[in-house]
Amino acid sequence: MIILGILVSIAAIGTMCWLLFNLAVFALPFFLGLNAATWAFGTGAGWLGAGLVGLLAAGLTLAVAQGLLMFVRPLWARMLIALVFVAPAVLAGFYATLGIVKLTMPSETWQLVFAIIGAIAVGVTALLRLAGWAAAGPADRNLARA
């Protein structure tokens, strides 16, 4: 029974890490959607209204970011948009990794070292996913005129 518990724990940690890497780009829309839902609930919208407001805010944030990455041409502006999305992903990666390593190692120094490594890994993953969004921009306009 103990071996089964260890295997299930390893599988759970692996699943959480996989979710973290796959969903890192959506940290900012999730955060904004959650804040919008909390605000709507506080103003009396109820659970259903707050959920709809939160989903709308998160979806709008994601749609605006994808649109900006597709249509904005200056590289510095694209990097600024990407950094706005990567910063919350880095924080989420740091605290998620810190939570995992606190369960496995007693040294606080090594906990912070691994949390920083996890934050960097999640940040790079989010940046690469955002670069994929930017690369999927509209077709070159010079080819359309030819």
Secondary structure, 3 states (H helix, E strand, C coil): CHHHHHHHHHHHHHHHHHHHHHHHHHHHHHHHHHHHHHHHHHCCCHHHHHHHHHHHHHHHHHHHHHHHHHHCCCHHHHHHHHHHHHHHHHHHHHHHHHHHHHCCCCCHHHHHHHHHHHHHHHHHHHHHHHHHHHHCCCCCHHHHHC
